[in-house]
Protein backbone atom coordinates (compact mmCIF):
# COMPACT_ATOMS: atom_id res chain seq x y z
CA UNK A 1 0.00 0.00 0.00
CA UNK A 2 1.24 3.51 -0.80
CA UNK A 3 0.18 7.13 -0.67
CA UNK A 4 1.11 10.31 -2.50
CA UNK A 5 3.19 12.74 -0.42
CA UNK A 6 3.31 16.52 -0.78
CA UNK A 7 6.48 16.28 -2.78
CA UNK A 8 4.68 14.17 -5.36
CA UNK A 9 6.69 11.08 -4.51
CA UNK A 10 4.95 7.85 -3.69
CA UNK A 11 5.69 6.69 -0.15
CA UNK A 12 5.34 3.01 0.65
CA UNK A 13 3.54 2.13 3.88
CA UNK A 14 5.34 -0.30 6.13
CA UNK A 15 3.94 -3.82 6.18
CA UNK A 16 2.56 -4.64 9.62
CA UNK A 17 4.44 -7.92 9.47
CA UNK A 18 7.73 -6.01 9.40
CA UNK A 19 6.96 -4.29 12.70
CA UNK A 20 7.51 -5.75 16.16
CA UNK A 21 4.61 -8.20 16.24
CA UNK A 22 5.14 -9.42 19.84
CA UNK A 23 4.90 -5.82 21.07
CA UNK A 24 1.82 -5.14 18.94
CA UNK A 25 0.19 -8.40 20.07
CA UNK A 26 0.71 -7.67 23.78
CA UNK A 27 -0.59 -4.12 23.31
CA UNK A 28 -3.77 -5.36 21.64
CA UNK A 29 -4.19 -8.12 24.23
CA UNK A 30 -3.89 -5.69 27.15
CA UNK A 31 -6.43 -3.40 25.49
CA UNK A 32 -8.85 -6.30 25.01
CA UNK A 33 -8.39 -7.29 28.65
CA UNK A 34 -9.41 -3.72 29.47
CA UNK A 35 -12.56 -4.14 27.35
CA UNK A 36 -13.37 -7.38 29.18
CA UNK A 37 -12.93 -5.85 32.64
CA UNK A 38 -14.98 -2.76 31.76
CA UNK A 39 -17.71 -5.06 30.42
CA UNK A 40 -17.69 -6.83 33.76
CA UNK A 41 -17.64 -3.60 35.77
CA UNK A 42 -20.86 -2.52 34.02
CA UNK A 43 -22.59 -5.71 35.13
CA UNK A 44 -22.09 -7.65 31.91
CA UNK A 45 -22.90 -4.74 29.62
CA UNK A 46 -20.74 -3.16 26.92
CA UNK A 47 -22.33 0.20 27.73
CA UNK A 48 -21.17 2.72 28.85
CA UNK A 49 -17.43 1.92 29.11
CA UNK A 50 -16.47 -1.23 27.22
CA UNK A 51 -17.65 -0.12 23.75
CA UNK A 52 -15.92 3.24 24.11
CA UNK A 53 -12.73 1.58 25.30
CA UNK A 54 -12.88 -0.85 22.35
CA UNK A 55 -13.41 2.03 19.92
CA UNK A 56 -10.50 3.97 21.39
CA UNK A 57 -8.35 0.85 21.25
CA UNK A 58 -9.10 0.49 17.53
CA UNK A 59 -8.32 4.17 16.96
CA UNK A 60 -5.17 3.79 19.05
CA UNK A 61 -3.94 0.84 16.99
CA UNK A 62 -4.46 2.84 13.79
CA UNK A 63 -2.66 5.80 15.37
CA UNK A 64 0.19 3.53 16.43
CA UNK A 65 0.53 2.18 12.89
CA UNK A 66 0.38 5.67 11.38
CA UNK A 67 3.14 6.95 13.67
CA UNK A 68 5.20 3.81 12.99
CA UNK A 69 5.28 4.93 9.34
CA UNK A 70 6.74 8.34 10.16
CA UNK A 71 10.31 9.17 9.25
CA UNK A 72 12.55 9.29 12.32
CA UNK A 73 13.76 12.75 11.33
CA UNK A 74 10.17 13.99 11.39
CA UNK A 75 9.72 12.70 14.93
CA UNK A 76 13.04 14.27 15.93
CA UNK A 77 12.20 17.64 14.38
CA UNK A 78 8.75 17.81 15.97
CA UNK A 79 9.81 16.75 19.48
CA UNK A 80 10.36 20.31 20.73
CA UNK A 81 7.26 21.80 19.00
CA UNK A 82 5.08 19.03 20.46
CA UNK A 83 6.42 19.77 23.94
CA UNK A 84 5.80 23.49 23.46
CA UNK A 85 2.28 22.91 22.15
CA UNK A 86 1.30 20.66 25.05
CA UNK A 87 2.81 23.13 27.52
CA UNK A 88 0.54 25.82 26.05
CA UNK A 89 -2.41 23.44 26.47
CA UNK A 90 -1.54 23.09 30.16
CA UNK A 91 -1.60 26.87 30.48
CA UNK A 92 -4.94 26.90 28.67
CA UNK A 93 -6.29 24.43 31.23
CA UNK A 94 -5.46 26.95 33.96
CA UNK A 95 -7.26 29.71 32.07
CA UNK A 96 -10.30 28.08 30.45
CA UNK A 97 -10.21 24.41 31.48
CA UNK A 98 -13.24 22.39 32.54
CA UNK A 99 -13.60 21.45 36.20
CA UNK A 100 -14.71 18.10 37.54
CA UNK A 101 -14.42 16.26 40.87
CA UNK A 102 -12.74 19.25 42.48
CA UNK A 103 -10.04 19.67 39.83
CA UNK A 104 -9.51 21.62 36.62
CA UNK A 105 -7.78 19.16 34.29
CA UNK A 106 -9.66 19.06 30.99
CA UNK A 107 -9.99 21.11 27.83
CA UNK A 108 -13.30 20.91 25.99
CA UNK A 109 -12.72 21.39 22.26
CA UNK A 110 -16.37 20.83 21.41
CA UNK A 111 -15.98 17.51 19.63
CA UNK A 112 -13.62 16.01 22.20
CA UNK A 113 -12.46 16.58 25.79
CA UNK A 114 -8.72 16.27 26.39
CA UNK A 115 -6.51 15.95 29.46
CA UNK A 116 -3.27 17.70 28.38
CA UNK A 117 -1.33 16.44 31.40
CA UNK A 118 -1.43 12.93 29.88
CA UNK A 119 -0.01 14.23 26.59
CA UNK A 120 2.79 15.97 28.48
CA UNK A 121 4.24 12.64 29.60
CA UNK A 122 4.63 11.68 25.93
CA UNK A 123 5.97 15.12 24.93
CA UNK A 124 8.38 15.46 27.87
CA UNK A 125 10.14 12.17 27.17
CA UNK A 126 10.77 13.02 23.51
CA UNK A 127 11.89 16.58 24.27
CA UNK A 128 14.34 15.43 26.96
CA UNK A 129 15.66 12.71 24.66
CA UNK A 130 16.32 15.28 21.95
CA UNK A 131 18.04 17.59 24.45
CA UNK A 132 20.43 14.85 25.58
CA UNK A 133 20.96 13.72 21.99
CA UNK A 134 22.40 17.14 21.14
CA UNK A 135 24.25 17.58 24.46
CA UNK A 136 27.84 16.37 24.55
CA UNK A 137 28.22 13.42 26.90
CA UNK A 138 30.89 15.25 28.92
CA UNK A 139 28.34 17.98 29.70
CA UNK A 140 25.56 15.69 30.92
CA UNK A 141 26.57 15.97 34.59
CA UNK A 142 27.68 19.58 34.46
CA UNK A 143 25.50 21.91 36.58
CA UNK A 144 24.59 24.07 33.58
CA UNK A 145 23.62 20.94 31.67
CA UNK A 146 21.00 20.18 34.32
CA UNK A 147 19.25 23.55 34.26
CA UNK A 148 17.31 22.99 31.03
CA UNK A 149 16.02 19.46 31.81
CA UNK A 150 15.02 20.47 35.34
CA UNK A 151 13.04 23.38 33.92
CA UNK A 152 11.49 21.14 31.26
CA UNK A 153 10.35 18.75 34.00
CA UNK A 154 9.53 21.21 36.76
CA UNK A 155 7.40 23.78 34.91
CA UNK A 156 4.76 21.37 33.53
CA UNK A 157 4.79 19.38 36.78
CA UNK A 158 3.97 22.56 38.72
CA UNK A 159 1.14 23.40 36.32
CA UNK A 160 -0.33 19.92 36.75
CA UNK A 161 0.11 20.09 40.53
CA UNK A 162 -1.86 23.37 40.54
CA UNK A 163 -4.89 21.80 38.79
CA UNK A 164 -4.72 20.08 41.41
CA UNK A 165 -3.54 16.67 40.23
CA UNK A 166 -0.81 15.48 42.57
CA UNK A 167 -0.70 11.95 41.17
CA UNK A 168 -0.12 12.95 37.55
CA UNK A 169 2.36 15.64 38.62
CA UNK A 170 4.40 13.05 40.53
CA UNK A 171 4.25 10.59 37.63
CA UNK A 172 5.33 13.31 35.21
CA UNK A 173 8.25 14.29 37.41
CA UNK A 174 9.24 10.65 37.98
CA UNK A 175 9.16 9.91 34.23
CA UNK A 176 11.33 12.93 33.47
CA UNK A 177 13.81 12.29 36.27
CA UNK A 178 14.01 8.66 35.21
CA UNK A 179 15.07 9.71 31.72
CA UNK A 180 17.66 12.10 33.20
CA UNK A 181 19.06 9.12 35.13
CA UNK A 182 19.10 7.00 31.95
CA UNK A 183 20.98 9.81 30.20
CA UNK A 184 23.89 9.23 32.58
CA UNK A 185 23.69 12.12 35.03
CA UNK A 186 25.98 11.56 38.02
CA UNK A 187 24.44 9.70 40.96
CA UNK A 188 25.52 12.42 43.36
CA UNK A 189 22.88 14.74 41.90
CA UNK A 190 20.17 12.17 42.53
CA UNK A 191 21.31 11.64 46.11
CA UNK A 192 21.32 15.40 46.62
CA UNK A 193 17.86 15.61 45.07
CA UNK A 194 16.53 12.91 47.39
CA UNK A 195 17.95 14.75 50.40
CA UNK A 196 16.36 18.01 49.26
CA UNK A 197 13.03 16.27 48.61
CA UNK A 198 13.01 14.77 52.11
CA UNK A 199 13.87 18.13 53.65
CA UNK A 200 11.09 19.79 51.63
CA UNK A 201 8.34 17.40 52.81
CA UNK A 202 7.13 19.70 55.65
CA UNK A 203 6.94 22.64 53.25
CA UNK A 204 5.11 20.68 50.53
CA UNK A 205 2.71 19.28 53.13
CA UNK A 206 1.47 22.79 53.89
CA UNK A 207 0.57 23.30 50.23
CA UNK A 208 -1.42 20.09 49.88
CA UNK A 209 -5.20 20.20 49.82
CA UNK A 210 -7.01 18.62 52.74
CA UNK A 211 -8.16 15.63 50.69
CA UNK A 212 -4.57 15.01 49.59
CA UNK A 213 -3.35 15.08 53.19
CA UNK A 214 -6.17 12.74 54.13
CA UNK A 215 -5.10 10.24 51.46
CA UNK A 216 -1.59 10.08 52.92
CA UNK A 217 -2.92 9.65 56.47
CA UNK A 218 -5.37 6.98 55.33
CA UNK A 219 -2.54 5.13 53.58
CA UNK A 220 -0.74 4.97 56.92
CA UNK A 221 -3.91 3.84 58.72
CA UNK A 222 -6.93 2.96 56.50
CA UNK A 223 -9.03 2.04 59.53
CA UNK A 224 -8.95 5.60 60.84
CA UNK A 225 -11.85 6.45 58.50
CA UNK A 226 -13.27 3.16 57.13
CA UNK A 227 -16.48 4.70 55.79
CA UNK A 228 -14.86 7.87 54.46
CA UNK A 229 -11.36 8.44 53.10
CA UNK A 230 -10.31 4.86 53.86
CA UNK A 231 -13.27 3.27 52.11
CA UNK A 232 -11.62 3.00 48.67
CA UNK A 233 -8.57 1.11 49.79
CA UNK A 234 -10.42 -1.16 52.24
CA UNK A 235 -12.91 -2.24 49.57
CA UNK A 236 -10.11 -2.65 47.04
CA UNK A 237 -8.16 -4.98 49.33
CA UNK A 238 -11.33 -6.95 50.07
CA UNK A 239 -11.88 -7.45 46.34
CA UNK A 240 -8.30 -8.54 45.65
CA UNK A 241 -8.21 -10.88 48.63
CA UNK A 242 -11.58 -12.49 47.91
CA UNK A 243 -10.54 -13.49 44.39
CA UNK A 244 -8.58 -16.46 45.66
CA UNK A 245 -6.51 -18.52 43.27
CA UNK A 246 -8.76 -18.59 40.20
CA UNK A 247 -11.25 -15.76 40.87
CA UNK A 248 -15.03 -15.62 40.97
CA UNK A 249 -15.54 -15.39 37.21
CA UNK A 250 -16.30 -12.56 34.78
CA UNK A 251 -19.10 -10.28 36.03
CA UNK A 252 -19.35 -12.34 39.23
CA UNK A 253 -17.36 -10.11 41.59
CA UNK A 254 -19.28 -8.63 44.50
CA UNK A 255 -17.18 -5.46 44.69
CA UNK A 256 -18.25 -4.38 41.20
CA UNK A 257 -21.67 -5.97 40.85
CA UNK A 258 -22.88 -4.70 44.24
CA UNK A 259 -21.19 -1.29 43.77
CA UNK A 260 -19.02 -1.53 46.87
CA UNK A 261 -15.92 -0.15 45.13
CA UNK A 262 -15.93 3.45 43.77
CA UNK A 263 -13.85 4.40 40.70
CA UNK A 264 -13.82 0.74 39.73
CA UNK A 265 -13.67 1.53 36.00
CA UNK A 266 -10.66 3.84 36.29
CA UNK A 267 -8.01 3.84 39.02
CA UNK A 268 -9.24 0.71 40.85
CA UNK A 269 -9.92 -1.48 37.83
CA UNK A 270 -7.23 -3.97 38.90
CA UNK A 271 -9.15 -4.76 42.09
CA UNK A 272 -12.10 -5.90 39.96
CA UNK A 273 -9.81 -7.87 37.66
CA UNK A 274 -8.11 -9.62 40.60
CA UNK A 275 -11.43 -10.47 42.27
CA UNK A 276 -12.86 -12.04 39.12
CA UNK A 277 -9.74 -13.71 37.67
CA UNK A 278 -7.88 -14.39 40.90
CA UNK A 279 -4.20 -14.73 41.68
CA UNK A 280 -3.45 -16.67 38.48
CA UNK A 281 -5.11 -14.03 36.30
CA UNK A 282 -3.26 -11.27 38.16
CA UNK A 283 0.10 -12.97 37.62
CA UNK A 284 -0.67 -13.32 33.90
CA UNK A 285 -1.51 -9.60 33.64
CA UNK A 286 1.64 -8.56 35.48
CA UNK A 287 3.65 -10.94 33.27
CA UNK A 288 2.25 -9.28 30.12
CA UNK A 289 3.28 -5.85 31.39
CA UNK A 290 6.73 -7.19 32.33
CA UNK A 291 7.24 -8.68 28.85
CA UNK A 292 6.14 -5.42 27.21
CA UNK A 293 8.57 -3.39 29.30
CA UNK A 294 11.38 -5.90 28.62
CA UNK A 295 10.75 -5.71 24.87
CA UNK A 296 10.91 -1.92 25.00
CA UNK A 297 14.20 -1.84 26.91
CA UNK A 298 15.59 -4.50 24.56
CA UNK A 299 14.72 -2.35 21.54
CA UNK A 300 16.34 0.67 23.21
CA UNK A 301 19.57 -1.27 23.72
CA UNK A 302 19.78 -1.96 19.97
CA UNK A 303 19.39 1.65 18.86
CA UNK A 304 22.28 3.55 17.33
CA UNK A 305 21.04 7.06 18.10
CA UNK A 306 20.96 8.52 21.58
CA UNK A 307 17.60 10.13 20.74
CA UNK A 308 16.05 6.75 19.97
CA UNK A 309 17.73 5.03 22.91
CA UNK A 310 16.51 7.56 25.45
CA UNK A 311 13.03 7.97 23.97
CA UNK A 312 12.31 4.23 24.02
CA UNK A 313 13.92 3.65 27.42
CA UNK A 314 12.05 6.69 28.75
CA UNK A 315 8.70 5.30 27.57
CA UNK A 316 9.56 1.92 29.11
CA UNK A 317 10.47 3.53 32.42
CA UNK A 318 7.31 5.65 32.44
CA UNK A 319 5.15 2.60 31.74
CA UNK A 320 6.83 0.65 34.54
CA UNK A 321 6.26 3.53 36.97
CA UNK A 322 2.56 3.80 36.07
CA UNK A 323 1.96 0.06 36.41
CA UNK A 324 3.91 -0.22 39.67
CA UNK A 325 2.24 2.77 41.32
CA UNK A 326 -1.27 1.74 40.26
CA UNK A 327 -0.86 -1.82 41.54
CA UNK A 328 0.74 -0.60 44.77
CA UNK A 329 -2.09 1.91 45.21
CA UNK A 330 -4.95 -0.58 44.86
CA UNK A 331 -3.17 -3.05 47.18
CA UNK A 332 -2.67 -0.44 49.89
CA UNK A 333 1.10 -0.25 49.42
CA UNK A 334 1.02 3.39 48.28
CA UNK A 335 -1.29 6.37 48.87
CA UNK A 336 -4.24 6.81 46.51
CA UNK A 337 -2.94 9.33 43.97
CA UNK A 338 -5.26 8.80 41.01
CA UNK A 339 -2.96 6.92 38.62
CA UNK A 340 -4.70 4.75 35.95
CA UNK A 341 -3.57 1.28 34.93
CA UNK A 342 -2.25 1.64 31.34
CA UNK A 343 -4.37 0.02 28.59
CA UNK A 344 -6.83 -1.34 31.17
CA UNK A 345 -8.38 1.66 32.95
CA UNK A 346 -11.10 3.65 31.22
CA UNK A 347 -9.80 6.93 29.82
CA UNK A 348 -9.26 7.97 26.22
CA UNK A 349 -6.38 10.41 26.60
CA UNK A 350 -4.27 8.00 28.64
CA UNK A 351 -4.87 5.10 26.24
CA UNK A 352 -4.16 7.09 23.08
CA UNK A 353 -1.03 8.63 24.61
CA UNK A 354 0.46 5.23 25.40
CA UNK A 355 -0.49 3.98 21.92
CA UNK A 356 1.18 6.99 20.31
CA UNK A 357 4.31 6.29 22.36
CA UNK A 358 4.35 2.71 21.10
CA UNK A 359 4.01 4.02 17.56
CA UNK A 360 7.13 6.11 18.07
CA UNK A 361 8.97 3.05 19.37
CA UNK A 362 7.96 1.00 16.31
CA UNK A 363 9.09 3.81 14.02
CA UNK A 364 12.47 4.04 15.74
CA UNK A 365 13.00 0.29 15.70
CA UNK A 366 12.62 0.08 11.92
CA UNK A 367 15.02 3.02 11.34
CA UNK A 368 18.07 2.29 13.54
CA UNK A 369 20.52 3.78 11.03
CA UNK A 370 18.66 6.97 10.05
CA UNK A 371 20.77 10.15 10.00
CA UNK A 372 19.89 12.65 12.71
CA UNK A 373 21.42 16.10 13.30
CA UNK A 374 23.58 16.59 16.35
N, C-alpha and C positions, 0 to 999 in steps of 0.2 A: 504494500500500500504506500502511496506517495501523495504529497500535496505540493502546490505551487507557492513558493515563497515570494516575498516582496521583490527580491532581486530578479525574479523570473526563472530562477533555477528550480528544478524539481528536487525536493528533499525526500529521501526515503525514510519512512517510519521504521523504527526498530521492531523486529519480530519479538513478540512476548517470550518466545522460547529462548531467546538469547539473553534475557534478563535473569536475575537471580530468582529462580523459581521456588526454592525452599523458603526464601524470605517472603515472597509474594503469597505463597500458600499459607504460611503461618499467620500473616497479616489478615488474609481473608477468613481463616479459621477463627481467629480471635474475634473478628467482627461478627461472624455468625454466632459465636458463643454469646456475644452481647445481645444479639437479636433474640436468642433463645431465653436468656435470663430476663430480658425486658418483657417478653411474652408471658413468662411465668409471673413476674411482678404484677402484671395487670390482671392476674387471675385467669390465665389461659386465653388471653385476648391480644391480638396484634395491635389493637388501638388502646391507648394513644401513642405508645412509645416504640414498640417493636417495628411497625411499618416505617416510621420516620427514621429510625436507626438503620434499617435495611436500605432505605432510599439513600441516606447519606453515605452508607458504606459503598453503594454502587457508584455514587458520584465521586467518592474518595478514591476508589480504584481507578476510575477514568482519569482523575486529576493526577494520581500517582504515575500512571502510564504517560500522560501528556508531559509531565515534568521530566520523566525519564528520557524523553526524546530531545530535551533541550541540550544545546551545546554547553559544555562546561564553562566556556568563556562568557556566555550569556549569564549564567548563574553567578559567576565571579563578579562581573560588571554590575549586576543589579543587587549585590549583597548590601552595599551601603545605602542605596536608595530605598530598598525595602525596609531597612532598619529605620531610616528617617521618616518614611511614610507611616509606619506603625507607631513610632514615637509621637507623631502629630495626632494620630487617632487616639492615643492615650490622653493627650492634652484635650482633645475634643470631648472625651468622656467626662473630664472634669467640668467642662463648660456646658455641654448640652446633652450629656448622657442620660439614659433611662435608669431609674431607680427601681430596686426590687429587693425584698427581704433585708432591708436596712442598709443596702449598699448601692453605689452608683457605678456599675461595671459595664453597661451595654450601650451600644450605639444602634439606634433604629434608623435604618436606611430606607424604610418604607416597604421594600420587598423582602428584606431580611434583617435580622437582628444579630449583631456581631459582638463578641467579647474580645476587644483588641489585646488584652493582657495575654491571651492564649497565643495570638499571632506573634507577640513579642518574643516568646521563648524560641520560636523558629527563626525570627529575624536576628535576635541577639547572637545566637550560635554562629550563624553565617558571617555576621559582621565581625565578630571577634576572630573567627578563623581567617578572614581576609586580612585583618590587622596584623596578626602574627605571621601570616604568609609573607607580608611585605617587610616585617621587622627583622633586622639581622639577629641571628641567634645569640650573639654576644650581648645584645641589648635587652634581651627578654627579662632578665632579672635586675636591670638597672632601674633605680627609682623613677626616672622620667619615663621609662618604658611602661610603668605600671599606671601612670596617671590616666591615660586614655582608656584602657580597659576598665578601670575602676569607675570612671565616669559613665562609660557605656552600660555598665551593669547597674550602678547606683541610681542614676537618674530615673530610668523606667521603673526600677523596683520601688523607689519612693512614691512615684505617681500611682502605682498599683496599691501600695500600702495605704495611701490616702483615700482610696475608693470607699470604704476600707476593704481590702482583701489580703489579709495577712498571709494566708496559705499560699496563694499564687505568687505574692511578693517574695516569700522565702524560697519557693521552688525556682523562681526566676533567678534570684541571687545565687542559689546553689548550682544551677545549671551553668551560669556564667563563670562562677569561681571554679567549678570543676574543669571547664575548658582552659582557664588560665593555668590550672595545675597541670593539665595534659600538655600545655604549650611548653612546660619546662621551667616555670618560675621557681626560684629557690625556695626550699622548704622553710627557711627562716622567716619568710614573709607570711607564710600560712600560720606558723606558730605565733607570730606577733599578732596576726589578725584574730586568732582564736582567743588570745589573752585580752585583746581590746574588746572583743565581743562579750566575753565573760564580765569584764569590768563595766560594760555598758548596759548590762541587764537591768539594774535598778532604774536607770534613766529611761530605757525603752519601756519598761513596765508602766511608768507613769503616763506614757502616751497611748497605751492600749485602751481600747473601749472595754466597758464593763463585761460585755459578753465574751470578749477575747480572754480577759483575765479569768473569767469563770471557767472557760474551757480548760485552761492550764490547771486550775485548782481541782477541777473534776477529774482530770487525767490522773492527778496524784491520789485522789480519793473519790471514785465514782459514787460511793454510797452516801456521800455528804448531801446529795440532792437527787435521790433515785427517781423521783417523778418529774424533775425539772431538767437542769443542765446535764445530769448524769444519765438521763433516760436513754439517749441514743446509744451510748457505748454499752450500757447494761443489756439492752435488747439485742444489740449486735453480737455480743459475746454469747448470749443465750442461743441465738440462731446458729452461730458457728459450732458451738458445743453440742447442740442437739442433732446435728447432721450425722454424727457417728461416722462409721467407716465408709458406707456407701450412699448415705443421704436418704432423704424421704421421697425423692422423686420429683420430676418437673411439675410445678404448680401445686405441690403438696406441702410446702413449707408453711408453718403456722405464722411465722414472723411477717411474711408478706401477705398471705391470704387473709389473715385476721387483722392486718394493718397495725401490728404492734410496732414495727420499725419505720420511723420517718426517713425521708430522703433515700428510700430503698432503691430507687431507680437511678440515682446519681452516685453520691459519695459512698454509700453503704451497700452497693450492689453485690460486693463480694460476700457479704454476710448471707444474702439470699442464695447465692450460688453455692456456698459451703453447706448451708442447711439442706439444700435439695440434692446436691451431688456428693456430699460428704468429703471425708478426708482424701479418698482416692481421686475424686474429681478436682479437689483443690490442688493436690500435688501435680496433676496433669496440667492444670492451668499455669501454675508457677513454672513448670518445666517448659511450657511453650514460650513464656516470656524470657526465660533464661536462654533458650536456644536462639530466640530472636536477637537478644542483646549480644550473645556470643558471635553470631553471624555478622552483626554490624561491626564489632570490634575487629573481627577477622578481616573484613573488607578494608577497614581503616589501615590495618597493618600492611596491606598490599599496595597502598596508594603511593605514587611517586611524589605528588605535590603536597606541600604542607597544608594548603588550603583544604584539599580533599581529606587528608588525614584528620585534621582537627574538626572539620565539619561533621564527618561521620562519627568519630569518637565522641564528639560533643553531643550529638543526637542520642547515641547509645547511652552515654552517662545520664542525660536528662531523662530518658525512658526508665532507666534503672532507678533513679531517684523517685520518680512518680509512682512506680509500682511498689517500691519498698515503703514509701511513706503512706500510701493508701492502705496497704495490707497491715502495716503496723497500727495505723489509726483505727481500723475497724476491729482489730484484735485487742485494743486497749493498751498498746505498747507505745503510743505516741498521742499527743493531744489532737483533738478534732480540729483540723485546719482547713477543711473543705477542698481536698485534693481528689479529683476523679481518678478512676482506674482506667488507663488508656485502652481504647478500642471496645471496652465493655460498658462503661458508664454512659448514660444518656447525655448527649451534649454535642451539637453539631460543630461548633468552633473547635473544640478539643480534638474531635475525631478527624476533621479535615486537616487540621494543623499537623497532626502526626502522620497522616497519609501524604501530605505534601513533603514532609521531611524524608519519608521513605522514598518518594520520587526523586528527590535530590541525591540520595544515596545510590539509587539505581543508575542515575545519570553519571555520577562520578565513577562508579565501578566499571562502566563500559567505556570510559575515556581516561584510562590511567596515564596515558602518555601525552595528553593534550598540552599545548603550550599556553602557559599563563604568564602575565607580566609580573615582574617582581616589585 
